[in-house]
Amino acid sequence: FSCTIAPCTEWGSTIKTRVVIYLDDEKVFEKQMMKTTAPFKVELDVTDSTLLKIYFLEMEATYGRAGIIIANGIVKK
């Protein structure tokens, strides 16, 4: 699995969130993000996995505006 993850451009300067990725219910990636976080690439070996989950979890009340942008997402098995 390969993709680039970036914060939503509509975020306020105080929004904080975490991106968490699971493969078969095992956490394999976690990163805290803010509006100023630079886009970053994620590459994971999903060869022996059957389920991929990507969560973005708000760390503070933000009136439901937190989100992430996933670009160039590719899953190869």
Helices and strands as residue ranges (DSSP letters): E 2-7, E 16-23, E 26-34, E 40-43, E 52-58, E 68-74
